[in-house]
Amino acid sequence: MTLAARSLASVRQILTRAQGRELCKFNGTRSLATQPTRTKPKEKPIIFSGIQPTGQPHLGNYLGAISNWVTLQEQAHHDNETLIFSIVDLHAITLPQDPKKLRKERHEMAATLLACGIDPKKCILFEQSRVSGHSELTWILNCMTPVGWLTRMTQWKSKLGVTKGVKSLDDVSATAGLQLGLFAYPVLMAADILLYKATKIPVGEDQIQHLELARDIAQMFNKTVKTPFFPLPRPMITETKRVMSLRDPSRKMSKSDPSDQTRINLADSPDVIAAKIKRAATDSIQGISYDREERPAVANLVDIYAAMKRISVEDVVKEHAQSSNAIFKEGLTEVVVSRLRPIQEEMARLEKEEGYVQSILHQGATKATELSQPNMKEIHRLMGLS
């Protein structure tokens, strides 16, 4: 079964378990909507999403998440929904970080989000570590989350496997270097969502498993305190562009790839972008066509061209059907540089306005704390802690 098929199966499982809910469409996204009932009060729509600050944001982050956040922001503002975006720096420290570098990257990520169009007047933007409820609720949820649930999660294995080749917890010696934070960070992800009683979660296919766990943990908490306190968060399956590595089209473009030549960073200069695209993998077939099976490298570049120029793949192929790879890459460079130019100019301005960026994050943390405190107060009461 392919990853896409497994993801679809996971979504269907969530749909099956969600009683009285139907699938509805939003502009560019789909989500589960609660059908109104006479016995259950209508949930206040709260949308939550997060992004790690480590590493330079790249084209895959922009097309796969950030640009969708901007679209979602406009829609949520129009629909009067609460939208929460968090720079999840507590997740970043599940792997070793240099403190000075992390401080710098947190600021850079905030500046990047603002430069890309995130508007603090239309959403809550803050750093996760500034709101103590994330850590506090994580501990409470840790105390009722079975270890067996966490052993089934896949991402901690892939992260640990990068350096230690770990595939399973069965090999105790192999997991000797496994820190609890990396193993249990899906519980922190659940706490991120549940702290605000979020009802809609924008997710890509690689995050479906984490949302399933968050729902299971919410149900476990509700069962433990014998109160339907947490609503079950529902997925908003975003129609995102899956941007692949410039050098290996079988792998996603990633911050963690050791070669910087595999990705286009949002801060890359025009000359650097041109050089990376010039060296990007293609093939020896004449002309530009779109076939993800037979021409994956060219198809990836066509996808990037279409997404950055906001046109269809068909239009790209029609425009460049007779172009050589070299000519097409020149056109792609122009499109990418042109799209990123205003973002880079704003990033450069905000980099110098550290006080302004920090004030935005402070205001966001204040709003997030105000939103979460009543929930934590009630959680304390339900758990017998107050």
N, C-alpha and C positions, 0 to 999 in steps of 0.2 A: 504494500500500500504506500503511495507517495505521501510526502509531507502535506501537500494540499488536500489529499483525500482524508488523511488523518485529522487535519484541522477541521474539515467540513463535518466529519463524523463527530468530533468533539462539540462543535456548535449544535449539531442535531441533538446530542445528548443533553446539552443545556436546555434546548428548546423543549425536549420531552419532559425534563424535570420541572420546568417552570410552569406551574399550574395557572391556568387562566390568562396566559399571555399569548400575544400574537406577534408575528414579525412585521415590522413596518419599515418604510424607507424614509431616509432623510436625504438632504441634498448631498450626494456623494458618499453617504454612509448608510448602513442598515443597523437597526437596533431592535431589541425586544421592548415592546411597549406593554405596560400593564393595562389590562382591561378594567374599567371601573366596576367596582362591586359595591353592594349596599353595606357590607360588613367591614370592609377595609378602607380606611381613609386614603385619599389620593396622596401618593408619594411626591415630595418636592423634588423636581428634577435637578440632580447634581451630577456633573460630569467631572471625572478626575483622570488625569494622565501625568506621567512623569518621564524625565529624561536624565540620564547620568551625565555628569559634567566632565568626566575624564576623556582625554583625547580631543583632537581637533574635530569639530563637526564637519562632515563631508557631504558630498552630493547625495549619497544614499540616505543620510539623516534628513536632509532638506526635503527630498522628494518623497521619502517614505513616511515622515512624521511631521516635520515642522510646517511644511506648506499645508498639510491637512489640518494642523492645529489652527492656522490662520483662517482657513475656510470654516472650520467648526466654530471658531470664535465669533464670526459674523452671524452664523446661524443661531448660536446659543443666545447671543445678544438680542437678536430679533425675537426669539421665542421666550425671552426673559428667564433663561435657565442659568443656574450658577455653574460657572466653569472654573476649574481649579487646575493649574499647571504647576508642577513641582520639579525643581532641580534636585534630584534625589542623591544628595551627597553621602548619606548614610549607606546607601547601596554601594557607592564607589569604594568604601573602605573594607568591603568584604575581600578585596585583594590588596596587597601592600601598595601604599601610596607615599610619595614624597610630600610632606606637608606644604612646603612652599609652592610646589607645582600644583597641588590640589587647590590651594587658595586662588592661584592665578587662573586655573581652569574653571573654577566656579564663576568667577567674574566674567571670563570670556564667554561662557555658555549663556549667562544672563544677557550680555551685550549682543550676542548672536541672535537670541530669540527676539529681542526687541528690534534689532535691525531687520529681521525677516518679517516683521509685521505684528508680533504679539503686542497687544494693546492693554496695559494695566487698567485702563478704564472699563474694559469689557471682560476682564477675567482676573483671577487671583494668581499672581506669579510670585513664588517664594522658594526659599531653600528649605528642604526637608528638615535639616538639623536644627533650624530655628524654632520649630514647633515641637515641644517636648512630648506631646501626645503620641507622636509616631513611635517613639521608643517605649513609652509607657504601655501603650496598647499592645505593642509587639510582645512584651513580656507576659501580659495577661493571656494573650492568644497562644503563646508558646506553651503555657501551662496546660492547655487542653488540646493541642494538636498532636495526634499520634505520629511517632517517628516513622511508622510504615508509610504514611502519606508522603513524607518528605523523601524517602528513598526512591519513590517512583518518579520524582521530578527529574528532568533531563538536563537542565542548563547547568547545574552545579557540577555535574559529571563532565560536561563538555569543557567548562572553564578549568576544572582541575586537570582534566585529561590533556590540556595543552602542554603542561609541563611534566605531568607525572604518568600519563598514559592510563589513567584510571577509568574503568568502565563500570565497576560495580562496587558497592560497599562490602561485598563478600570477601574481598581481598583486604584484610585488616592492615597488613603491612604496607600495602600500596596507598591506603588512605591515612597513613600516620601523619601526613602533612595537611590534612583536611581540617580547616578551622570551622568552628561551630557557626560563625557568621555566614560563611559561604554556603554551608549545608542548609541552614535555617532561614536564609534570606527570603524565600517565598512567603514566610509568615510576615516578615516586614512589609512585603508587597501587599499582602492581605490587609494589614493594619493601615497602610497608606490609604486604601480604598474605604475601609469600614470606619475609620476615624471620623469621616465626614458623612457617613451613611450615603455614600455615592451610589447612584442608581444606574449610571451609564458609563461604560469604560471603553474608550477607543482602543482597539487591539489589532495587532497584526497576527498572522497565523502562528508565529513563534511564541505568542503570549497567551494563547487560548488555555493551555494547561494551567498557567498561573491563575487565571480567572476562575477556572473550575475549582481550584484549591481554595480561593478566597470565598467562593460560594459555600463550599463544604465547611470551612471554618466558621462562617457566619451561621450556618445551620447548627453546628456543634455548640456555639456560644448560646444561641437562642434556646436550644434544648437544655443546656446546662442551667441556665437561669430561669427556665420555664416561662420565657417571655419572647414574643416575636420582635425583639429589639432591632436587629439589623435587617434591612431589606436585602434581598439577594441581588447583587449587582449584575447587570445585564450587558452583554457585549455589543459594542458598535463596531461591526466589521468594516474597517475602512478600506476603500478601494485605492490602495497605495501602489506606487510604482516600486517594483523589486529591482533595485539597481545592483548589478553584479560587478565583480572586480574587473578592472581594466586589463589585467594580465591573465586572469583565469575565470572565464565566464560561468564556470560551474559553482563558483563560490560568491557569496554576497560581498559587496563592498563593505569593508569593516575597519573600524579604528584600531582593532587589535592585530591586524595583519602587520607583520614586521616590515614589509616593504611599503614605503610611502608612494611608490609608483603605481600601486593598485587602486588608488582612490584620488578623487579631486576634492581637496579641502576647500571649504567656503572661503578661506583666507588666502588661497593660492593666488599669486600674481598672474596676469595674462600670459607672460612668458612661460611660467611654470605649467599652467594649464595647457598651453600649446604643446609643450614638450611631452607631457604625460599622454595627451591624446595621440600625438604622433607615434608614440611607442606602444599604444594600446594594441592588444591582439586583434587580428582580423583573420582573413584566409586568402587563398589564391584565386577564388572565383571572381570573374569579371562582373562589374556592375553591382548595384546595391539592391538587395532583396531582403525580405523578412522571413526567416525560418528558424525558430528557436531550437529545433532538433538538428538540422543540417548546418546552420550557420549561427551558432550561439553567440560568438564574439561580435559579429556584425549586428545581430539582432539586439544585443545589449546597447551598442552605440546608437542604433536607430531609436530604441526606447528612450534613451537619454535625450536625444535630439527632439523627439516628439514632446516629451514632458517639459523640457526647458523652453521650447517655443510655443507650447500649448496648442499643438496641432495633432492630428491623428497620425498613426504609424503609416497608414495608407498614403497620406499626403507627403510624408517624408520620402517614402519609396518612389512615389510619382515624380517628386522633385529631383531625386538623385539616382533614378534608375540607370542612367548612363554614366554616372560618375565613377571614377576610379576610387579606390580606398583613400588615396592621398587627398584627392579633391574633396571627398566627403568629410574627411577628418578636418580639413581646413574650415569647411562650413560648420561643422559641429563646434569647433573652437570658437568661432564667431558667435554662435548662439549662446554657448555657455558663458563666455566672457561678458556678453551684453546683458544677460539675465542676472549675473552675479554682481555687476558693477555697482548698481545702487545699494545693494546689500553691503558690499565691502566698504563703500564710502560711509555708510551709516555706522558700520562696525568700527571703523577707524575713529569716527567722531565720538562714539560712546566709550571707546577704550580710554579716551582722554577725560571722560566725564565720570570718573569712578564714583564720585560723591552722588551723582544723579542716579546711577545704576543701583548703588547701595540703598538709596532712599526708596527706590521702587521695591526692592527686595524686602526692606524693613516694613513698608506699608503692607506688602502682600503677606508677610509673616504675621503681622498684627491681625489682619482680616482672617487668615486661616486659623489663628489661635482663638479668635472670638467665635468662629464657626464650630470649632471642635470642642471647646471647653464644656458646653452644656452636655454634649454626648459623653465626654469622659466623666463628668459628674454623675450622670445616670449609670454609667458602667460601674463606677465605684459603688454606688448604692446596690446595684444588682448583684455585685460580687461580695457584698458584705464588707467593703473597704471604707465605708463611711456610714 
